[in-house]
Amino acid sequence: MKYYASITFFVFCIMFSLTQGYAQIGTKIAVTGTILDEVSRVPVTITIIAFDEAGKKINSTRSNEKEGGSYYLLVDPGTKYRLEFDHPNYFREERWVETPKSGKYAEVSRDWLVRPMREGAKIPLTVSPFEYKKSKFRVGGEEYLSAIRAALVKNPSVKIEIQAYPDLADNKDANLKLTTDRVAAMKDYLVKGGVSADRITVKSSTEIDPLNPLPIRKSAKGRRYVGNTYIIVTKI
């Protein structure tokens, strides 16, 4: 009896292991979310291609602007994927997503913004890389600009203009020097990162940004108005 009981238990263990293995093989993770235009925040229809870490194409899908820019992409669990966005009017960029190790279906939610790549497109830096009245990058400034640099490297035909606006309205000479130094610092950073210098023009300003004027009310303590910096697409 003990012999037969042992055999039965052994067979059960094998069958259970095989069942678990087959379940793991068939398990998929859904990466879902929305794709929006970084400037207008409107939903975008765009192709999303997933590659594994070895560069092999795994799957692809399209977001749907009529459904809020939503997308649904099936991939395997416990893996890191590189997602590429492909559309003629947007920068070809990449994002990374890592799926959880799971034997059951699960969803990973990721929303993304894509930068317009049309001549004349004006892309504001939503987070200023500069501190108030300074032309050196603040802590974390280069990290924020690294995504823009990567997008320009990946889209080598694109030419841009960097525009900077001052923080104060009363001293035009100081404003010109500040904004000239800021656009120079940004161009230098991009060139050192692999963007050809002849793809970049710069424009400084003595006047406050008309699209982002000085606040009428006094800002909260510790927060100061910093003039906007823009990336303008001049050629694609």
C-alpha positions in Angstrom: 0.0 0.0 0.0 2.8 2.4 0.9 4.4 1.6 -2.5 1.2 2.5 -4.4 0.6 5.6 -2.3 4.2 6.8 -3.1 3.7 6.2 -6.8 0.3 8.0 -6.7 1.8 11.0 -4.9 4.8 11.1 -7.3 2.5 11.1 -10.4 0.4 13.8 -8.7 3.4 16.0 -8.2 4.5 15.6 -11.9 1.0 16.4 -13.1 0.8 19.5 -10.8 4.2 20.7 -12.0 3.2 20.3 -15.7 0.0 22.1 -15.1 1.7 25.0 -13.4 4.3 25.1 -16.2 1.6 25.3 -18.9 -0.2 28.0 -16.9 2.9 30.0 -16.7 3.7 29.6 -20.4 0.2 30.8 -21.3 0.1 33.8 -18.9 0.1 37.2 -20.4 0.4 40.7 -18.9 -1.5 43.6 -20.4 0.2 47.0 -20.5 -2.5 49.6 -20.8 -2.9 53.3 -20.6 -3.3 56.4 -22.7 -1.1 58.4 -25.2 -1.5 62.2 -25.3 0.2 65.0 -27.2 2.7 66.6 -24.7 1.8 70.1 -25.8 -2.0 70.1 -26.5 -2.8 67.1 -24.2 -5.2 65.7 -26.8 -5.4 62.0 -27.4 -3.2 60.5 -30.1 -3.5 57.5 -32.4 0.1 56.1 -32.6 1.8 52.8 -33.2 3.4 51.2 -30.2 6.0 48.4 -30.8 7.4 46.3 -27.9 10.9 44.9 -28.1 12.6 42.6 -25.5 16.0 43.5 -24.0 17.8 41.6 -26.9 16.1 43.9 -29.4 13.6 41.3 -30.7 10.1 42.6 -31.7 7.6 41.0 -29.4 4.3 42.6 -30.1 2.7 45.8 -31.4 -0.6 47.8 -31.0 -2.1 51.2 -31.7 -3.6 53.7 -29.4 -7.0 55.1 -30.3 -7.6 58.9 -30.2 -11.3 58.3 -30.4 -11.1 56.4 -27.1 -9.0 58.9 -25.2 -5.7 57.7 -26.6 -6.1 54.3 -24.9 -4.0 51.3 -25.8 -3.8 47.6 -24.9 -0.6 45.6 -25.4 -0.1 41.9 -24.4 3.4 40.8 -23.3 5.0 38.1 -21.1 5.4 38.4 -17.3 8.7 39.0 -15.5 10.3 40.8 -18.4 11.6 44.3 -19.3 10.4 45.7 -22.6 11.4 48.7 -24.7 8.4 50.5 -26.2 8.8 52.5 -29.3 6.3 55.1 -30.5 6.0 55.4 -34.3 4.1 58.2 -36.1 5.3 60.7 -38.8 4.1 63.7 -36.8 5.7 62.8 -33.5 9.2 62.2 -32.3 10.2 58.5 -32.6 10.9 57.8 -28.9 11.2 54.9 -26.5 10.0 54.1 -23.0 10.8 51.1 -20.8 8.3 49.0 -18.9 8.9 46.0 -16.6 6.2 43.4 -16.1 5.7 41.6 -12.8 6.5 37.9 -12.3 3.1 36.4 -12.2 1.3 33.1 -13.1 -2.0 34.9 -13.5 -3.2 37.6 -15.9 -2.4 41.1 -14.7 -2.4 44.6 -16.0 0.3 47.3 -15.8 -1.0 50.8 -16.3 1.3 53.4 -18.0 0.3 56.7 -19.5 2.7 58.4 -21.9 3.1 61.9 -23.5 4.6 62.2 -27.0 6.3 65.2 -28.5 5.0 66.7 -31.7 7.4 66.6 -34.7 5.9 69.1 -37.1 7.6 72.2 -38.4 6.7 75.1 -36.2 5.8 72.9 -33.2 6.6 74.7 -30.0 7.4 72.4 -27.1 7.6 74.1 -23.7 9.9 72.6 -21.0 7.2 71.9 -18.4 9.9 71.8 -15.7 12.5 74.5 -16.0 16.1 73.2 -15.9 17.2 76.6 -14.4 16.7 78.2 -11.0 15.6 81.8 -10.6 18.0 84.3 -12.2 20.5 81.5 -12.9 21.9 80.1 -16.1 23.5 76.9 -14.7 21.4 73.8 -14.6 19.7 73.2 -11.3 19.9 69.8 -9.5 18.0 67.4 -11.7 18.0 69.7 -14.7 20.2 67.6 -16.9 18.2 64.5 -16.0 15.0 66.2 -17.3 16.8 67.3 -20.5 18.2 63.8 -21.1 14.8 62.7 -22.6 14.9 65.6 -25.1 18.5 64.8 -26.0 17.6 61.1 -26.5 14.6 62.1 -28.8 16.9 64.3 -30.9 19.5 61.6 -31.2 16.9 59.1 -32.3 15.5 61.6 -34.9 18.6 62.8 -36.6 16.9 64.8 -39.4 15.1 67.1 -37.0 16.4 70.6 -36.5 15.4 72.8 -33.6 15.6 76.3 -32.2 16.0 76.8 -28.4 14.2 79.9 -27.1 14.5 81.3 -23.6 12.7 84.0 -21.7 13.8 86.0 -18.7 12.5 85.9 -15.1 12.2 89.7 -14.6 10.8 92.5 -16.7 12.8 95.5 -15.6 16.4 95.1 -16.9 16.8 94.3 -20.6 20.6 94.1 -20.5 20.5 91.6 -17.7 17.7 89.7 -19.3 19.6 89.4 -22.6 22.7 88.0 -20.8 20.6 85.6 -18.7 18.7 84.1 -21.7 21.8 84.1 -23.9 23.6 82.1 -21.3 20.7 79.7 -20.8 20.3 78.8 -24.5 24.0 78.4 -24.8 24.1 76.0 -21.8 21.3 73.9 -23.3 22.9 73.8 -26.7 26.2 72.8 -25.2 24.5 70.0 -23.2 22.8 68.7 -26.4 25.9 68.8 -28.5 28.0 67.0 -25.9 25.3 64.3 -25.8 25.6 63.6 -29.6 23.3 66.2 -31.3 25.1 67.9 -34.1 25.6 71.6 -33.5 24.3 72.5 -37.0 20.9 71.2 -36.1 20.5 73.7 -33.3 19.9 77.5 -33.4 19.2 79.6 -30.4 17.2 82.7 -29.6 17.4 84.8 -26.4 15.0 87.4 -25.3 14.8 90.6 -23.3 11.0 90.5 -22.8 8.8 88.3 -20.6 7.2 85.3 -22.3 3.8 86.5 -23.7 2.5 83.0 -23.4 3.5 82.8 -19.7 3.3 86.3 -18.2 4.4 87.3 -14.8 1.8 86.3 -12.1 -0.4 89.1 -10.9 -0.5 87.8 -7.4 2.6 87.2 -5.2 3.8 83.6 -5.5 3.8 81.3 -2.5 6.8 81.5 -0.2 9.8 79.7 -1.8 8.3 79.7 -5.3 9.5 82.2 -7.9 8.5 82.8 -11.5 11.1 81.4 -13.9 10.8 82.3 -17.6 9.9 79.5 -20.0 12.3 77.7 -22.3 11.0 76.2 -25.5 12.1 73.7 -28.2 10.9 74.8 -31.6 10.9 72.3 -34.4 12.3 74.2 -37.5 12.9 71.3 -39.9 12.0 67.6 -40.0 
